[in-house]
């Protein structure tokens, strides 16, 4: 019924629009969270704390919408979910439009260090959260797999955990490459141990 080559499969379905809006909101909120955490590390101000609270709320709302049954069902035609995901994306875009100039133009003292403040703990928690989500997805699929013994598919309901694991792995690989290339561009001496020429 839902063929992959059907016209409108990837752009016109309500599910695709909702997931697109939530992913854009989560991506922008993650960027804002990293910048604001680095800005708040040496000298937290009321504005920084307020922006961090709004950013955290956007991320929690993204997780909540992804867990809402109507948001992930193909046949769901819930107008309130369409509006909620649209507003969530709009709030995330507005928050990023406020956060970028705020961090760039802030004249407060920055902590001098070899890495972005809070980067290590952020990566550690991100790794823990991704591992926990992959484990939870696998545990949710395992009981269903045992019930469906007549199914002769190769992965037998393990496609979602496998694709999620591949997606996480690719995201880590591309992110690590981007981080190291940017660090090398900004400060070659810190990476190679010799002066830039």
RABEL-V122025 format. One record per residue. N is the residue number from 1. RES is the residue in one letter. PHI is phi as a letter, one per 40 degrees, with the letter a starting at -180 (NA if undefined). PSI is psi in whole degrees, -180 to 180 (* if undefined). Layout:
n = (N/N)
res = (RES/RES)
phi = (PHI/PHI)
psi = (PSI/PSI)
//
This chain:
n = (1/2/3/4/5/6/7/8/9/10/11/12/13/14/15/16/17/18/19/20/21/22/23/24/25/26/27/28/29/30/31/32/33/34/35/36/37/38/39/40/41/42/43/44/45/46/47/48/49/50/51/52/53/54/55/56/57/58/59/60/61/62/63/64/65/66/67/68/69/70/71/72/73/74/75/76/77/78/79/80/81/82/83/84/85/86/87/88/89/90/91/92/93/94/95/96/97/98/99/100/101/102/103/104/105/106/107/108/109/110/111/112/113/114/115/116/117/118/119/120/121/122/123/124/125/126/127/128/129/130/131/132/133/134/135/136/137/138/139/140/141/142/143/144/145/146/147/148/149/150/151/152/153/154/155/156/157/158/159/160/161/162/163/164/165/166/167/168/169/170/171/172/173/174/175/176/177/178/179/180/181/182/183/184/185/186/187/188/189/190/191/192/193/194/195/196/197)
res = (X/X/X/X/X/X/X/X/X/X/X/X/X/X/X/X/X/X/X/X/X/X/X/X/X/X/X/X/X/X/X/X/X/X/X/X/X/X/X/X/X/X/X/X/X/X/X/X/X/X/X/X/X/X/X/X/X/X/X/X/X/X/X/X/X/X/X/X/X/X/X/X/X/X/X/X/X/X/X/X/X/X/X/X/X/X/X/X/X/X/X/X/X/X/X/X/X/X/X/X/X/X/X/X/X/X/X/X/X/X/X/X/X/X/X/X/X/X/X/X/X/X/X/X/X/X/X/X/X/X/X/X/X/X/X/X/X/X/X/X/X/X/X/X/X/X/X/X/X/X/X/X/X/X/X/X/X/X/X/X/X/X/X/X/X/X/X/X/X/X/X/X/X/X/X/X/X/X/X/X/X/X/X/X/X/X/X/X/X/X/X/X/X/X/X/X/X)
phi = (NA/b/c/c/c/c/c/g/d/c/b/c/c/d/d/c/c/c/c/c/c/c/c/c/c/c/c/c/c/c/c/c/c/c/c/c/c/c/c/c/d/c/a/c/b/c/c/c/c/c/c/c/c/c/c/c/c/c/c/c/c/c/c/c/c/c/c/c/d/c/c/b/c/c/c/c/b/c/c/c/c/c/c/c/c/c/c/c/c/c/c/c/c/c/c/c/c/c/c/d/c/c/c/c/c/c/c/c/c/b/c/c/a/c/b/c/d/g/c/c/c/c/c/c/c/c/c/c/c/c/c/c/c/c/c/c/c/c/c/c/c/d/c/c/c/c/c/b/c/c/c/b/c/c/c/f/g/c/c/c/c/c/c/c/c/c/c/c/c/c/c/c/c/c/c/c/c/c/c/c/c/c/c/c/c/c/a/c/c/c/c/c/g/b/c/c/b)
psi = (-38/77/147/-24/10/144/131/1/-41/-19/-34/-15/141/-36/-45/-43/-41/-47/-37/-47/-42/-40/-41/-44/-43/-40/-47/-40/-34/-42/-46/-41/-43/-45/-43/-35/-40/-38/-35/-16/-51/-38/85/133/171/-39/-43/-44/-42/-44/-36/-39/-44/-41/-45/-38/-39/-42/-41/-40/-37/-46/-42/-41/-35/-27/-11/129/-40/-24/-26/6/136/-39/-3/130/65/113/-34/-33/-38/-45/-41/-45/-35/-46/-37/-44/-41/-41/-41/-40/-45/-40/-41/-38/-26/-41/-45/-51/-34/-46/-40/-36/-3/128/11/165/139/142/124/120/172/-9/164/128/132/0/-45/-47/-33/-45/-41/-46/-35/-42/-44/-44/-43/-40/-43/-41/-40/-40/-42/-41/-43/-41/-32/-31/-31/-47/-36/-35/-39/-31/-27/61/-21/-18/131/15/157/-48/-17/72/5/9/-41/-50/-37/-46/-36/-42/-41/-43/-44/-43/-44/-41/-42/-44/-48/-39/-43/-42/-44/-43/-47/-38/-41/-42/-41/-40/-41/-35/86/-33/-36/-28/-47/-17/4/163/147/143/*)
//
